[in-house]
Amino acid sequence: MWTTNQMGKSDFYEHSLADCYSFLRSKRLIWWVLFVALMMRSANALFQPIDEQEGRFYREIGLNLAHGFGYTWTGGRFASDRAPLTSFIVAIIYRLGGNDWAVRQCWAVLSVLCVAAAYCLVRAHHGIVAANLSAIGVTIYPYNILIGGWTSTETPAVLLTFLCILCFLKWEATGSLKTACITGGVLGFAVLNRPPMAAYGLVLPLLLWRHARQIGMTAQRRIVSIVGFGVVSIVVVSPWTIYVSRKIQTPCLVTSVGPGNLWQGLNPWVAEYLDGRLSSQDFLNEIDSRTYGLWDNSVSWKEKNRAYKAAVRQFIQENPMAFARLMVYRTVKFWQIPGLSTVRTTPDKRNHFKPVIIVGCLSYVPLAVVTLVGVAVLGRKRKLDLIGIYLIWIVVAFVTNVPFSSTITRYRFASGIDDLMILIAAIYLAARFNHSDATACPERNYTASPVRSIGSSDGHLPIC
């Protein structure tokens, strides 16, 4: 039998859980979360110089666009090495009379929209408790706050990722041509922001085809829906593809640096560089000596890309085991604490990046642990359908990003992965409360079955 003290502790624990659950069920909580997100990001953007990180590049292109000099760098060289979406957004802000401060604040607002999109996505498919947990997580995650002040592709990438998943789940549930076209349009803009996201143009139709068979959608309807998705995606991306391909006189999807980035990421010296045994300058000298410098303007992109592709093929063919070891090595690097690679490759910035590593230990590590536990528990309970689309999205993002770039900086080159991990962790933690949110959860769009079919007969989600 329990003692009075033990019963008191138990009652306190139960009351605390009940209060916490009641707090997380509040429909007004999201408005406070969005307000806090805006204050945090605006304050960060206020003190973040626009020429920090990638911002200086998009500022330069945006100013040239706004002043009628075209999509160029200073000096008139065509900026084919940068995806256009971010540059055009910056240019519009400058064209409307904005300044550097206005650009940074607009990016802060985009970061707040990421929080709202995460809430809407999870609210529609997993209930209000998971949605509020997701919004809180995306709001306070340190790297989101940091990136919210950068004028770069990361924040638009996260927002477009959430919107694309939200549209896809609706398309998957309804099979409507209209929703398919909207999904295709969102993905098209995502590709114009981050070209590797073109991979989802193949993945999403495959997921829809598999799911459509389960719900009895006719083959004709499936084909029409997928064609609509593909046509709209192509219509959004193709004007830029045609324009940039003509300008550099060689075929490319969005940017001209794909083969060059691949060569920087897959070569005999990158492992030494990532381990800090080779300086940045020595590394660049080695890879440039085999081909051309990425910014060598004396050679056309056609010639440079041909040389980069040949160099990558030669490396893989002549060193298959070294290539295999490199991919394993890069895979491990990809999932490490953000900042460690940068410290090793640029020892002179060690003190500058120490706070980044400390923040990673306090935020990314707990997030990774909770996410892994959630995936393991849901997998053991055969309930991975609950988070299936997020896991698939993470895997595709990892596969399409890990071969590229000589440095692996997760919070830049794979924007959205951490945020999807936050969603998975929130869904798992919400399920840990062992409460039903059936009234707030419409039918599961990913599995074509009601939420209550995944849990117990009364609609609970008993995970543990």
N, C-alpha and C positions, 0 to 999 in steps of 0.2 A: 504493500500500500504506500501511496505517496504521503510524504509529510506535508504539513501546512505550507512550509517554505517552498517545497517543490511544486505544490499546486499553485502557489502564488506566482512563481516564476513561469509556470506553464500558461496561466491566465494572462500574465503580462505579455508573453510571447505571442499568444493568440490574438490579443487585443492590438498589439503592435502590427501584426500582419494584416489584421482587418482594417486598421486605420490606413496603412500603406496602400492596401488594395483599393479602399474607398477613394484615396487621394488620386491613384492612377486611373480610376474610372471617371474622373471628372472630365466633362466635355469642355470646360473652360480652361483646363490646364494648358492646352496647346497654345492659347493666346499669350499666356505668360511665358511659355517656352520660346515662342517666336520673338517676343519683346526682348528677352534676355539674349537670344541669339543675335538680334540686330545690334544691341548695345555692345556686345563683346566684339563683333566683327567690325562695327564702325570704329570703335576705339582702336582696334588693331590696324585697320586701314588708314587711320589718321596719322599714325606714326610709321607707316610702311612706305619707304620711298618707291616710286613707280619703276625705277631702274633696278630694283632688287630682282634677282633671279632672271626669269624670262621676260619680265615686264618691260625692260628696256627695248627688247626686240619688237614687241607688239606696239609699243609707244611710237617707235620710229616708223614702222609701216603705217600705223593708224594716222599719224600726222601727215605723212606723204599722201595718203588717200584723201584725207580731209582737205588738203590744199591743192588737190588736182594733179598730183605728180604720179598717180597710178600706184599699182601694187609693187612698190620698189623700196629698196634700201636707199639711204643717203648716197648720192653718187649716180643713181639711176639704174643700178642692177636689179633685175626682176627678182622678187623675193619668193621664188618657187620652193624654197626650203621650209616655208612656214605654212601650216594649214590656215585657211582663210577666215573661219568663223570668228575667232577671237579678234583678229585684226580688223574686220569690218565692224564689229560691235564697238571697238575702241574708236574707229574712225567716225562712226555715227555720233558718238558722244562728243568728240571734238568738233564735228561739223555743226552740231546744235549749240555750240558755244561753251561746251564744258572744258574743264581744265584737268590737270593731273589728279587733283583731289576728287573731282567728280567721277573720274574713271575708277578710282579705288573704291569710292562709296558705292558705285554701281555694282562692283564685284562683291562688295559686302552684302548688298541686297540679293544678288544671285546666290550667295552662300546661304542666306536665310530661306530663299525659295527651295534650296536643297532640303532643308529641315521640313518645310511644308510638304514637299513631294514625298519624303520618306514617311511622314505621318499619313498622308492620303493612301499611299501604297499599302502600308501595313494595316491601316484602319479598314480598308476595303476587304482584306482577305484574312486577317488574323484577329480583329477585335480591337477595342479601344485601349485596353491595358497594354498590349504589345505595341500599339501605335504610339502611345505616350512615352513608353520606355525607349522606343526607337528615336523619337524626336529629341528626348533628353540626351540620349547617347550621341546622336549626330551633332547636337548643339555644343556639348562640352568636350567633345573629342579634340585634344589639343591641335592635332595636325589640320583639322578642318578650320579651326580658328586662325591658324597661321596662314593657310592657303587662301582663306577668305580675304586676305589683304593683298594677295598677289594678282597682278594683271596677267594671267596666263590661262592655259587651256584646262587646268585641273578642275576649277569650280564648274564651268560649263559641262565638263565631262561627267561629273557626278550628277548634276541636275538632269542631263539628258539620259543618263543610265537609269535613274529612277523613273523618269517619264516613259522611257522605252519599255521597261518591264511592266509598268502599270498599263500601258496601252496593249502590250502583247497579251497579258493575262485576260483583258477584256475581249480581245480578238479571239483568244483561245476558247473563252467561255461562250461567245455568241456566234463566232464564225462569220460575222457580217463583213461584207466588202468594204463598207465605210470605215469600220475600225481597222481593218487590214491596211487600208490606204493611209490612215492617220499614223499607224505604227511605222509604216514604210517612210513616211515623211519625217517623223522624229528620228528614226535611224539614219536617214540621209543627212540631216543636220549634225548628228553625232559623228558621222564619218568625216564631214567637213571640218569638224573640230579635232577629231582623233582618227586618222585613217585606219589603224588596226581594228576599229570597231566594225569595219566592213565584214569581218568574219561572222558577225551575227546575222548578216544577210543570208547566210547559208544555214546557220544553226536554228534560227527561229522558224523558218518554214518546215524543217525536219521535225521540230518539236510539235508544231501544229499538226502535221500529217499524222504523227503517231497518236496524238491526243484525239484527233478527229475520228479516227477509226474506232476509238473506244466509245465515243458518244454517238456513233452511227451517222456522221456527216457524209453525204454522198461524195463520190470521187469528183464529180463535176463541180460541186460547190467548193470543194477543197482547192481544186486547180484554179478556179476563178478567183478565189480569195488570195491565194499565193501569188498569182499573176498580178493582181492589183497591188499587193504589197511590193513586189519587185519593180513594177512600172513606176510607182511613185518614188521609190528610193532612187531609181535611175534618173528620173526627171529632176530630182533635187540635186544630185551629185554631178550629173553629166555635163551641165554647162561649164562648171569649173574645170572638170577633167579635160574637156575639149580645149578650153582656153589655155590652160597651163601646158598641155601637151604641145599645142602649136607654138607657144612662146619658147619652149626649151627644145623643140624639135625632136622629142622622144616620148613614147607613151608613158604616162604615169596616171595614177588614180587621183591623188590630191596634192602630194608634194613630190619633190624630186630626190629626196635624201634617203628613201627607203633602202636601196642597195648599199649606200654609204654607211648608214647606221648599222646595217646587218654586218658589214665588214668590220666596223669598229667593235661589234659585239662578238663576232666569231673569227678569231685569229689566234695565232700561236702565243701571243704575249698578253692577252687580256687577263688571264688568271694571275700572272705576276703583278699586273697593274692593280687588280682588285685586292690583292693581298698586301699592297704597299711596298712590294719589292722592286717596283719599277716606277720612276717618276712620271708625271703627266707628260712632260715634254719628250722624254725618251720613248714613251709609249707612242705618242703621235708621230715621232720621227720614224719609228719602226714601221707602223702601218702605212704611212705616207710614202715610205721608200719603196714599197711593193706596188703601189698604184699611183694615185694622185691625192693631193690634199683635198679635203672635203670643201674647202673654201678657195680652191685654186681656180681663179676666174679665167685663166689663160686657155683652159680646156673646156669643151662643151660638156653639158650634163650627159649627153648621149655617150661620149667617150668615157667619161668618169664612171657612169653606171655600168657600162660594159666591163670595165676593168675591175670594179668592185665585185660584180657577180662572178667573174672568172676567178678572182682571188679566193672568194668563199668556197667555190666548188673545188678548187685545188687544195685548199686546207682540209676540207672534209674527206676528199678522195685519198690524199696522201697520209692523213693522220686520223683514221677512223676512231681509234681508241682515245686519242687526245681529244677529239671532238666529243665522244661519249662522256669522258671524265669532265670536260668543260661544262656540258649541259647539266650534269649532276651537281657540279660545283656552283653553277649559276642558280640552280633551283634552290639550293640551301641558302645562298646569298639573298635570294629574292624574298625569303620569309624571315630574314633576321630583323633585329630592331633597326628602325630607320636611323640613319646617321652613321652607323658603324662603317659602312663602305666608304663614305665620304671622308671620315677621319683617317682611314688607312691609305686612301689614295691621295689625300692632301694633308700630310702631317702638320703643315704650317697652320692649318685651321683647326687643330685639335681642340684648343680651348674654346674656340667659337662654337663647335658642335657638341661640346660636353653637355650643355643644357638640353640639347635635342635628344641625346642618348638617355639622359636621366628621365626626361618626360616619356620617352618610349618605354622605359622599364616600368613606369608607373601607370601607363595607359595601354600601350599596344600589347604588352605581355599579359595583363589580366584579360584583355579583350580576346586574345588568341586562345587563352586557356578556357574561358567560358564558351567560346565558339566551338572549340574541339570537343568539350564535354557535351555540349548541346547536340552536335552532330553524332557523337558516339551513342548518346542515350536515345536519340530519335531513331538512329539506325538500328539499335538493339530492339527497340519497340516496333520496328518496321513502319515508322511514320516519317520517313525522309521526304515523302510527298509534300509535307508541310513546308519544307524549305527547299524543295527540289530546284526551282527556277533560279534561286540565289546561288546555289552550289554550282549549277551549270554555268551561270554567268561568270562566277569567280574562276572556274577552270578555264574557260575560253579566254578570259582576260589574262590569265597567267600564261597560257600557251602562246598567245599572240604578242606578249610583251617580253618574255624572258630571253629570247634570242637577241633582242636589239639592245643597242647602247652599250658603251664601254663601262658605264657605271650603273649600278642597280640601286635606284632610289625609289622605293616602293610608293611613297606618298606623292610622287610625281608621275612616274612612268606607268603606274597602274591605278590611277585615280578611280575610286569607286569600290575597290576591293575591301578596304577597311570599313567603308560605310555599309557594304553588304554583310560583312561580318557582324557589324553592330546590329543590323536587322535580325540576323540569325540568333545572336545572343539574346536580343529582346524577346523574340518569339519563344525561345526556350525558357527564359526567366518568367515570362508571363504564364507559360504552361505550368511552371513550378508552383504557382499559387493554387493550382488545382481548382480553379473556378471557371465557370462557363461564361462566355461572352456571346452566346448564340444569337441574341437579338441584334447584336451589332455586326455579326459575321454573315454575309450572304454566302451563297454556295461557293465552294472552293473552285476557283476558275482553273487551277492547274491540274486538278484531279477530276473535275467534272462531277464531284460529289459534295454533299453538304458538309459543313464543318463538323457537325455532330457525328458523321459517319467515321471520322478519323479517331474520335475519342470513344467515350463510353456512351451508352444509350441515351443518357440524359443531356448530352452535348458537352460534358466536361472534357478536358484534355489531360487525363491523368498520365503524366510522364514518369513520375517516380512513385 
